[in-house]
Amino acid sequence: MGGKAGIVPPTGAPAAHLDVLAWLAVQEGATYSRTVEVDLDTLEPQISAPPFVDNVVDLKDLGKVAVDVVYMGTCTNGRYEDMAAAAQIMKGRKLAKGVRMIVVPASSASLQQATEDGTLATLLATGATIGTPGCGACIGRHMGVLAPGEVCVFTGNRNFRGRMGSPDAQIYLASPEVAAATALTGYITHPQDVMV
């Protein structure tokens, strides 16, 4: 059936700041058919191009792709930390002309935290629309459903044809930081390209 997820226990500095669950650990004496080590400091931002999740390329190899919609949130990448990362990039700026940005918090707790510290106010000031916590257009039902021919950068985890509305729309999957940079320029953009 193929692997659908990889669970990696945190180590080093991140582990010191996280409450790691007891079951999320490498078993002492475990054997593996293959070990893969990735130096995350050398990894370029990745993007999943339509119409399949596993159609992944380095962002720098994608080229200049214009977008109509930046959709951030739902259960995947709608956490407080994701909204705060986007707000940090977008603070004091406006959405690119012709771009709609929809932010759907993952939970009521994420929405509350982003409200209390001004994250939502920052996103609203850029021109983003904030939805209520839930699925939103991720399941193609409401709030930002894509029209035929629209191109969307989505921070969710699925980009199948017709997933978010029209089967003629294109969905690219990216991080909240790439989504924020894209919302500012109107085309899929590396966050470093908009940092001042």
Buried (B, 14 or more C-beta within 10 A) or exposed (E): EEEEEEEEEEEEEEEEEEEBEEEEEEEEEEEEEEEEEEEEEEEEBBBBBBBEBEEEBEBEEBEEBEBBBBBBBBBBBBBBEBBBBBBBBBBEBEBBEEBBBBBBBBBEEBBBBBBEBEBBEBBEBBBBEBBEBBBBBBBBEEBBBBEEEBBBBBBBEBBEBEBBBBEEBBBBBBBBBBBBBBBBBBBBBBBEEBEE
